[in-house]
Amino acid sequence: MQSQIERSSLGKALPHTCIPNGIDTALFAPDLERSSERFTIGFVAANLNDPNKALRRLIEALSYLPADFDYQLLLVGQQKQAFDFSLPEHCEIIQNANSKTAMINAYQRMDALVCSSSIETYPTTLMEGFSCGVMGFGFEVGGVPEILNAMQTKAIAAFDTKAMAAALLDYANSKCNKMALHEKARTVFDAQITARAYSKIYDQLLNH
């Protein structure tokens, strides 16, 4: 978003600051006692059938995983109608995660969280997932690269589903340190950081 402003004919000559949204990183935290038999890949959308959220793209990426790769897909959101694609063998849908507590419980069950959207702003789900110790994956769309860059990882070229599958497999084969992800998320996504950034802007404007 910052780079878009710097390239725009209207904004580039004016002072500008990009302040990302923040989350409660004390509330969104990993459960280190919880473990799963299978590598759990999560997907979150208010409406799982929303074409912009592109669940079909994640399903396509999963089709490129090795046949012997043991994983589970965890979908969080409302299914409004039948899908026009097949879900993997091990798949669970949580349709009633209507509170922060329910969402935290869902995140804590995941190892990876995929944002496969065609369009995005600055997806809160990725920030919340990272804070719960979940590695986020997404394409170069909207604010997704900024979130991933802040966590010192990279977005995948849109919409390379084979590269998404490879990234998920690489992460599954690595050592997952959920607490390290949480601690990093605290330094970049905490709501207090956002509040201080706004306060600084207001102080500068008032002093000017």
C-alpha positions in Angstrom: 0.0 0.0 0.0 2.9 2.3 0.8 4.5 1.7 -2.5 1.2 2.3 -4.4 1.0 5.7 -2.7 4.5 6.6 -3.6 3.8 5.8 -7.3 0.5 7.6 -7.5 0.3 11.0 -9.1 -1.8 12.5 -6.3 -0.1 11.0 -3.3 3.6 10.9 -4.1 4.2 14.6 -3.5 2.4 14.6 -0.1 3.4 13.4 3.3 2.0 9.9 3.9 2.2 7.2 6.5 0.9 3.6 6.3 -0.3 2.4 9.7 -1.5 -1.3 9.6 -4.3 -2.6 11.7 -3.4 -4.2 15.0 -4.7 -7.2 17.0 -4.6 -8.3 20.7 -1.5 -10.5 20.7 -2.0 -11.3 24.3 -5.4 -12.9 23.5 -4.3 -14.5 20.3 -1.6 -17.0 21.4 -0.6 -20.6 20.7 -1.6 -23.6 22.8 1.7 -25.4 23.1 0.1 -28.4 24.8 -2.1 -29.1 21.7 -0.8 -31.4 19.0 -2.2 -33.1 16.0 -1.5 -36.4 14.3 -1.7 -34.7 10.9 -0.2 -31.5 9.5 -3.2 -29.2 9.6 -3.8 -26.6 6.9 -6.3 -23.9 7.7 -8.5 -21.7 5.6 -10.8 -18.9 7.0 -13.6 -17.0 5.3 -16.9 -15.7 6.5 -18.4 -17.3 3.4 -16.5 -20.4 2.2 -18.3 -20.1 -1.2 -17.1 -16.6 -1.8 -15.3 -16.7 -5.2 -13.0 -13.9 -4.1 -11.6 -16.0 -1.2 -10.9 -18.7 -3.8 -11.0 -21.8 -1.7 -10.9 -23.7 -5.1 -7.4 -22.3 -5.5 -6.2 -23.9 -2.3 -7.9 -27.2 -3.2 -5.9 -27.0 -6.5 -2.7 -26.4 -4.6 -3.4 -29.4 -2.3 -3.8 -31.6 -5.4 -0.1 -31.1 -6.0 1.0 -32.5 -2.7 2.5 -36.0 -2.7 0.0 -38.8 -2.3 1.7 -40.0 0.9 1.6 -36.6 2.6 -0.6 -37.0 5.6 -2.5 -33.7 6.2 -5.8 -32.4 7.3 -7.8 -29.4 5.9 -9.6 -27.3 8.5 -12.1 -24.9 7.0 -13.5 -22.1 9.2 -16.6 -20.2 7.9 -20.1 -20.7 6.6 -20.8 -23.0 3.7 -23.7 -21.5 1.9 -24.0 -24.1 -0.8 -22.3 -27.3 -2.1 -18.8 -26.9 -3.5 -18.2 -27.5 -7.2 -15.0 -29.3 -6.3 -14.1 -32.3 -4.1 -12.6 -31.8 -0.6 -9.7 -33.9 0.5 -10.3 -37.1 2.5 -9.4 -35.5 5.9 -11.4 -32.3 6.0 -13.3 -30.6 8.8 -15.6 -27.6 8.5 -16.2 -25.3 11.5 -19.3 -23.2 10.7 -20.0 -21.7 14.1 -16.8 -19.9 15.0 -18.7 -16.7 15.9 -16.5 -15.5 18.8 -12.8 -14.6 19.4 -12.5 -17.6 21.7 -13.9 -20.0 19.0 -11.5 -18.4 16.4 -8.5 -18.8 18.7 -9.4 -22.5 19.3 -9.5 -23.0 15.5 -6.2 -21.2 14.9 -4.6 -23.3 17.7 -5.4 -26.4 15.8 -3.6 -25.3 12.6 0.0 -25.6 11.6 -0.4 -23.4 8.4 -3.0 -20.9 7.3 -3.5 -20.2 3.6 -4.9 -17.0 2.1 -5.7 -17.8 -1.5 -7.8 -14.8 -2.2 -8.1 -13.1 -5.6 -8.4 -9.7 -3.9 -7.5 -8.6 -0.4 -6.9 -5.6 1.8 -4.9 -6.4 5.0 -6.3 -9.7 6.1 -6.7 -9.9 9.9 -6.9 -13.7 9.8 -3.2 -13.9 8.8 -2.2 -11.6 11.7 -4.3 -13.6 14.1 -2.9 -16.9 12.8 0.7 -15.8 13.2 0.0 -14.6 16.7 -1.4 -18.1 17.5 1.8 -19.6 16.2 0.5 -20.5 12.7 2.6 -20.0 9.7 0.8 -17.9 7.1 0.9 -18.4 3.3 -0.6 -16.2 0.6 -0.2 -14.8 -2.9 1.0 -11.4 -3.9 -2.4 -9.7 -3.5 -3.3 -6.5 -1.7 -1.7 -6.2 1.8 -0.8 -9.9 2.0 2.9 -9.3 1.1 3.2 -6.6 3.7 2.0 -9.0 6.5 4.3 -11.8 5.3 7.3 -9.5 4.9 6.8 -8.2 8.4 7.1 -11.9 9.6 10.2 -12.3 7.4 8.6 -14.6 4.9 7.5 -14.0 1.4 4.2 -14.1 -0.6 3.9 -16.4 -3.5 3.6 -15.1 -7.0 -0.1 -14.9 -7.9 -1.6 -17.4 -8.5 1.0 -20.1 -8.6 -0.7 -23.1 -6.9 2.2 -25.4 -7.5 4.5 -23.0 -5.6 1.9 -22.9 -2.8 2.0 -26.7 -2.5 5.8 -26.7 -2.5 5.9 -24.0 0.2 3.4 -25.9 2.4 5.4 -29.1 2.0 8.7 -27.4 2.8 7.2 -25.9 6.0 5.7 -29.2 7.0 9.1 -30.8 6.8 10.7 -28.1 8.9 10.7 -27.7 12.6 7.7 -25.6 13.5 8.3 -23.1 16.4 4.9 -21.8 17.3 6.2 -19.6 20.2 8.8 -17.9 17.9 6.0 -17.0 15.5 3.9 -15.6 18.3 6.8 -13.5 19.8 7.6 -12.1 16.3 3.9 -11.3 15.7 3.8 -9.4 19.0 6.5 -7.0 17.8 4.7 -6.1 14.6 1.0 -6.7 14.9 0.1 -5.7 18.5 -2.7 -3.1 18.7 -0.6 -1.0 21.0 1.9 -0.4 18.2 -0.9 0.7 16.0 -2.2 3.1 18.7 1.2 4.6 19.2 1.6 5.2 15.5 -1.7 7.1 15.4 -0.8 9.1 18.5 2.5 10.1 16.8 0.7 11.3 13.7 -1.8 13.3 15.8 1.1 14.9 17.9 2.9 15.9 14.7 -0.2 17.5 13.2 -1.1 19.3 16.4 2.5 20.6 16.9 2.6 21.7 13.2 
